[in-house]
Amino acid sequence: MMKKITNLILGIVFTAIIYFTAVLISHSFSLNNDFIPDSLITHSIMLFLSIIGIILFGKKSLLNFQFHKVKFKFYLYGFLITIAGVIISNILATIILSASGIGIDPTGKGHAGVAGMNSLQFFLFIFIYASICEEFLFRGFAQNFFQPLKTIRLHISKDVNISLPVILSGILFGLAHLILLNTETSGPMIFRIVLMTTFIGIIAGYFQEQHKNILPAIIIHMTANLPGLIMSLF
């Protein structure tokens, strides 16, 4: 039990350290480039520190990062389930916001982190690069750190059981988007983003745990960003 508690605490602490180190360093520098966004610095540091953490803690047997082969059909399943997750989470967010009397988005301001990006920028820096970097932190590092807790499971159905590491990595992924509170992104939009990313994080985590491969999680993350990419085209 002590090992499980230790892994839980260490996983949360080191994930937070990696995340906020990346954010703080990126806020101290600016690329001053019209095409390359400053978020490239954030995600690059995030990816670098995540890989270093995976290697170092893997040598200490505190983290087991695996890379097994995955059949194509499971990528397709992940794609379809993610589309459903995006739709369901947005419907749920709309219902909650409407019921609360806040309204869907009274200011009309969207995600400040991608505002002003054209379709090529969104494709390169959000759809592809951000998906890879964030998955290495929240699934590759954090979720694998929580694996001693995998015996604690939420039974959804006879064949589907979601482990605590999957839930924790999803929640951390969702909460990480609260960083948008420091931007001009509206409150309702932040709520919608946090709820959706928590949903998507849990789906990505489930596939990562089931198949011992981070690639399905990355594809799921990209799928969740697909609506944004399509919107950027117009």
N, C-alpha and C positions, 0 to 999 in steps of 0.2 A: 504493500500500500504506500509506503514512504517513497519508493521509486516512482510510482505513478504520480504522486503529488509533486515530487521533485521535477519530473519531466513536464508536468503541467505548468508549473511556475517558470521553469527555465525556458520552456517553449514560448510562453507569452512575453516574458522579459526580453529575450533575444530577438523575437520577431518585431517587437516594438522598437528595440534599439536599431535594428537594420532599417526599418521603415522611416523612423524619425531622423536618423542620420542622413538618409538619402534626401529627405525633404529639406532638412536644415542646410545641407551643403548646397543643394540646388538653388535655394533661396539666397545664397551668398554670392552666387555667380550668375551671369547672364551671357548667353551665346551671342546676343546682339545680331541675330540672323533672322531674316524675314521668313525663310523657309523652314529652318530647323527650330522647333520649339524648345523652350528651356526644360520641358518635361523629359527630354532625352537624357539630360544629366541625372534627373531623379531616377529614372528607370534603369539607367546604366549602372549607377551606384547600387541600386537595389539588387540587380542581377549579380553584380560582382560580389557583394557581401553575402548574398544567399548561397552562391556556389562555394565561397570560402567556408561558410558555416556548415554546409553539407559535407564538405571534405573533412574539416577539423573535427566536428562532432561525430562523423561517421567513423573516424579512426579511434574515437573514444567509446565506440559502440553505444552512443546515446541516440544515434539517428541512422536509420537504414533506408537509403535511397536506392530503389530498384528500377530496372528498366527492362521489362519483359515484352515479348512480342504481342501485339494486339491485332485481332482480326478486323478487317475493314468494316464488317457489319456493326461492330460496337461503336465505331466512330459515327456511323449513320444513326444508330440509336441515340447517341449522345447529342447529335445535331437536332434530331426531332424532339427529344425531351427538353432540350434547352429552349427551343422555340416556344414550346408549350409553357415552360417556366417563365419566360419573359412575358408572355401574354397573361398568364395567371397572376404574376406578381404585380403587373401594371393594373389589372382589373381590381385586385385586392387593395392596392394603394389608392386608386380612385374612389373605391367604396369607403375606405377609412377616412380619406380627406374630405369627402363629401359629407359623411356622417358627422364629422367633427365640426363642421361649419366653417372650416378654414378655406375650403375651395380647392380646386385642382392646382392652379398656379396663378394667383392674382397679379403677379408682377410680370409674368410672361417671359422671365429670364430662364434660359436653359442652363446646361452644364458649362460653367465658366472655363473649365479646363480645355474644352475643345472648341470654344467659341472662336469664330474667325478662321478656322482651319478649312482648307479646300479638300476635295476628295482624295487627292494624292497624299497630302500630309496626313489625313486621318487614316488612310490605308497603311502607310508606312510606320507611323509613330504610335498610333493607337490600336488599330486592328491587328497588326502583326507584333510590333515590338513591345508595346505595353502588355499585351496578352501573355507573351513569353516571360517577361520579367516578373510580373505580378504572380504568375503561377509558380515560378521557381521559389518565390518567397512564401506564399500562403499554402501551397500544396507540397512543393518539393521540400521546403524547410520546415515550416510550422506543423503541417499535418503529420509528417513523418516523425517529428519530435514528440507528438502526442500519442504515438502508436501504442505505448504501454496501456493506454486507456481504451483500447479498441474493444475490450470485452464488455464495456458498458454500451448498450445499444438501444435504439428506439425502434420498436417493431412496427413497421408500416403495413406489411402484409406477410403472407407465408414465405414469399421469396425475397422480399425487400426489407433489409435491416440497416438502419443508418447508425454508424458508430459515433461515439462522442468526439473522436478526433476530426471526423468529417464535419460535424456540427460546429465544433470550435473554430476550425479553419474558415468555415463559411461565415460565421459571426464576425471573426476578426477582419475578414475581407470586406464585409459590409461596413463595419465600424470605421475602417480605414478611410472610407469615403466621406466621413464627417469632416475631413480636412477642408472640404468645400465650404464649411462655415466661414472660413477666412476669405472667401471670394464673394462675388456678387451673385452667385447662384441662389435662387429663391429657396425658402424653407420647404415648401411643398415639393419642389424638384429634388432637393437633397433627401427628403424622406423617401421619395419614389426610388431614387438611385440606391440608397442604403438597403431598402427592402429588396429590390431586384438583385443587387449584387450579393446579398446574403443567400437568396434563392439559388443564384447561379453558382456561388461558391460551394454550396452543399452538393449540387449536382456534379460539379467538377471534382469535388473531393470524393464523392461516391465512386465515380468512374476510375479515379486515380487509385483508390484503395482496392477496388475489385480487380483491376488489371495490372497493378504494380508498374504503372507507366504514366509519366507526366504528360505525354503527348495528347491523350484523349482530353485531359483537363485543359490544355492549351487550345485545342479545337473548340471545346465548349465555350471557353472564354471568348474566342474569336466570333463564335456564333452569336453570343450575347451582344457583341459590338457590331454585328452585321446591320441591324436596323439603323444605327448611327451612321454607318458607312453609306447605306442607301440614301439616307436623308441628306448627307453631305453632297451627293451627286446632284441634288436639286436645289 
